[in-house]
Amino acid sequence: MALRAVLMLLILSTAQGFGSLPASRPCELRRGRSRLRMHLFDPQLPFQLLVCAGMLGTGSRIRSSELLKAQANASLEPDGTGNAAAQKVVDVFRETPLRYVGYANECGEAFRPLVPVWVVVSSYVVAILYVLADAGSKALAEAGARSPSAGISSKTVAIAVDALVFQLLASVVCPGYTINRWVALVSGIVAYAEESGSLTRLALDDATLQLVVDWAPTFAGLALIPLIVHPLDALVDALLDNTLRPAIANAVDS
């Protein structure tokens, strides 16, 4: 139930979340300060950040539980070394550095205050191509294990759908939304600090101070990306285990 509640909160808040942060070039940032400042007083932003915190907190708890179970299972191996885990086939799309290609759109969201909107859109194109590559590779692997004359089976379709939905949620929607809202918050804080004169206490020259103002939200967004990968993967996995995957299994078996 908790997982479904998190998903419903995400759906309700996404419509107001994406696109709220203005896509501005550096020369346009000063014009948008007052709009960015509005994020601090926007009643929707705390709710949206609460959704993000809920996703990350729930995902972290799920991942911690999974790690404990994996350690317990490894200790039950005959030699106590967990060699069975070592023999597991590595999923290159989810268990190697290639996983971070799916987070291209999060990099785009981090750079949203600095770049034209087409750059952000392009980052989403890269991420979606990664999603399609993962789904396609898993479907082809399943089809290749069958007789060529057997055609496309329902299991092949189910594997493709599972991979597609997982990656869309875990690589595009959930992390993209999280970084978008985080950058919006930091942008508003920086804009408010600049307008209130708080940044002058840093005793920086004007050029350096402008770099801080322009780049702080982007660096904050980039810094958060590595911290959300595993919690959101675990959250989406658990969510699908309780929703889509049982439905798919029933459809394949029927």
C-alpha positions in Angstrom: 0.0 0.0 0.0 2.8 2.4 0.8 4.4 1.8 -2.6 1.1 2.5 -4.3 0.6 5.7 -2.3 4.0 6.9 -3.3 3.2 6.2 -7.0 -0.1 8.1 -6.7 1.5 11.1 -5.1 4.1 11.1 -7.9 1.5 11.0 -10.6 -0.5 13.8 -8.9 2.5 16.1 -8.5 4.3 15.4 -11.8 2.0 17.5 -13.8 2.8 20.6 -11.7 6.5 19.6 -11.3 8.0 19.2 -14.8 8.5 22.4 -16.6 8.0 24.6 -13.5 11.7 25.5 -13.5 12.2 28.0 -16.4 14.7 26.9 -19.0 17.0 29.9 -19.2 20.4 30.7 -20.7 22.9 32.4 -18.5 22.2 35.8 -20.0 18.5 35.4 -19.2 18.9 34.3 -15.6 18.8 37.7 -14.0 15.4 38.4 -15.7 14.1 35.2 -14.2 15.2 35.8 -10.6 11.8 36.9 -9.4 10.2 33.9 -11.0 12.7 31.6 -9.5 12.2 33.2 -6.1 8.5 32.3 -6.4 9.5 28.6 -5.9 10.3 29.2 -2.3 6.8 30.5 -1.7 5.0 28.1 -4.0 2.8 25.9 -1.9 3.1 23.1 -4.4 6.9 22.8 -4.1 7.0 21.5 -0.5 4.5 18.8 -1.4 6.5 17.9 -4.5 9.7 17.7 -2.5 7.9 15.5 0.1 7.0 13.2 -2.8 10.7 13.0 -3.8 11.8 12.4 -0.2 9.2 9.7 0.2 10.4 7.9 -2.9 14.0 8.1 -1.9 13.3 7.1 1.7 11.1 4.2 0.8 13.6 3.1 -1.9 16.5 3.3 0.6 14.7 1.1 3.1 13.8 -1.4 0.4 17.4 -1.5 -0.8 18.8 -1.9 2.7 16.4 -4.8 3.3 17.5 -6.4 0.0 21.2 -6.1 0.9 20.6 -7.8 4.3 18.7 -10.6 2.6 21.5 -11.0 0.1 24.1 -11.2 2.9 22.0 -13.8 4.7 21.6 -15.9 1.6 25.3 -15.8 0.9 26.1 -17.0 4.4 23.8 -20.0 3.8 26.0 -21.3 0.9 27.7 -24.6 1.6 31.2 -22.9 1.7 29.8 -19.7 3.2 31.3 -17.6 0.5 28.2 -17.0 -1.6 29.7 -18.4 -4.8 26.3 -18.7 -6.4 26.0 -15.0 -6.4 29.3 -14.7 -8.1 28.1 -16.9 -10.9 25.1 -14.7 -11.6 24.9 -13.3 -15.1 25.6 -9.6 -15.0 22.9 -7.3 -16.5 24.9 -4.8 -18.5 22.1 -2.3 -18.6 21.4 -2.3 -14.9 24.5 -3.6 -13.1 27.4 -1.8 -14.9 28.3 1.9 -15.5 26.1 1.7 -18.6 23.2 2.2 -16.1 24.1 5.9 -15.8 23.3 6.5 -19.5 19.7 6.2 -18.5 20.3 9.2 -16.3 21.1 11.5 -19.2 17.8 13.3 -18.8 18.7 14.0 -15.1 21.9 15.7 -16.3 19.6 17.7 -18.7 17.4 18.7 -15.8 20.5 19.8 -13.7 21.6 22.0 -16.6 18.1 23.3 -17.3 18.7 26.8 -15.8 21.8 27.3 -18.1 20.9 25.8 -21.4 18.3 26.1 -24.2 15.3 23.8 -23.8 16.3 21.7 -26.8 19.4 20.5 -24.8 17.1 19.2 -22.1 14.8 17.6 -24.6 17.8 15.9 -26.3 18.9 14.5 -22.9 15.5 12.8 -22.6 15.9 11.4 -26.1 19.2 9.8 -25.1 17.6 8.3 -21.9 14.6 6.9 -23.9 17.0 5.3 -26.4 18.7 3.6 -23.5 15.3 2.4 -22.2 14.4 1.0 -25.6 17.8 -0.6 -25.9 17.4 -2.4 -22.6 13.9 -3.6 -23.4 14.9 -4.7 -26.9 18.0 -6.6 -25.7 16.0 -8.5 -23.1 13.3 -9.4 -25.6 15.9 -10.5 -28.2 17.7 -12.6 -25.6 14.4 -14.4 -24.7 13.5 -14.8 -28.4 16.9 -16.2 -29.2 16.5 -18.9 -26.6 13.5 -20.2 -28.4 13.1 -22.0 -31.7 13.2 -19.5 -34.7 9.9 -21.1 -36.0 8.2 -20.4 -32.7 7.7 -16.7 -33.5 7.1 -14.0 -30.8 5.8 -15.6 -27.6 3.8 -14.0 -24.9 6.7 -14.4 -22.6 8.9 -12.4 -24.9 6.4 -9.6 -25.0 6.0 -9.7 -21.2 9.8 -9.4 -20.7 9.9 -6.4 -23.1 7.0 -4.7 -21.3 8.5 -5.3 -17.9 11.9 -3.8 -18.9 10.2 -0.9 -20.7 8.1 0.1 -17.7 10.9 -0.4 -15.2 13.3 1.8 -17.2 10.7 4.5 -17.9 10.0 4.8 -14.2 13.4 4.2 -12.8 15.5 6.0 -15.4 13.3 8.8 -16.7 10.2 9.7 -14.7 11.2 9.3 -11.0 14.8 10.5 -11.2 14.0 13.3 -13.7 11.2 14.6 -11.5 13.4 14.4 -8.4 16.3 16.4 -10.0 13.9 18.9 -11.5 12.3 19.7 -8.2 15.7 19.8 -6.4 17.2 22.2 -8.9 14.0 24.3 -8.6 14.5 24.5 -4.9 18.2 25.4 -5.0 17.5 27.9 -7.8 15.0 29.7 -5.6 17.3 29.7 -2.6 20.2 31.1 -4.6 18.0 33.7 -6.2 16.6 34.8 -2.8 20.0 34.9 -1.3 21.3 37.1 -4.1 18.4 39.5 -3.9 18.6 39.7 -0.1 22.3 40.5 -0.3 23.3 37.4 1.7 25.8 36.3 -0.9 27.8 39.4 -0.5 29.0 38.0 2.8 31.1 35.5 0.9 33.5 38.3 0.0 33.8 37.2 -3.6 34.5 39.4 -6.7 31.5 40.0 -9.0 32.6 37.5 -11.6 33.1 34.7 -9.1 29.9 35.6 -7.4 28.0 35.4 -10.7 29.5 32.0 -11.4 28.2 30.8 -8.0 24.8 32.1 -8.7 24.6 30.6 -12.2 26.1 27.2 -11.5 25.1 26.4 -7.9 21.7 24.8 -8.9 23.4 22.8 -11.7 26.2 21.5 -9.4 23.6 20.6 -6.7 21.5 18.7 -9.3 24.6 16.8 -10.6 25.7 16.0 -7.1 22.4 14.4 -6.2 22.2 12.0 -9.2 24.6 9.3 -7.9 22.7 9.3 -4.6 19.3 8.5 -6.1 20.1 5.7 -8.6 20.0 2.7 -6.3 17.1 3.8 -4.0 14.8 4.6 -7.0 15.8 1.3 -8.8 14.8 -0.6 -5.6 11.6 1.4 -5.3 10.5 0.7 -8.8 11.4 -2.9 -8.6 9.3 -3.4 -5.5 6.5 -1.4 -7.0 6.4 -3.6 -10.1 6.7 -6.7 -8.0 3.4 -5.8 -6.3 1.5 -4.5 -9.4 2.6 -5.1 -13.0 4.6 -8.3 -12.7 1.9 -10.4 -11.1 -0.6 -9.2 -13.8 1.9 -10.0 -16.5 2.6 -13.5 -15.0 -1.1 -14.2 -14.9 -1.5 -13.1 -18.5 1.4 -15.3 -19.7 0.1 -18.3 -17.8 -3.5 -18.0 -19.0 
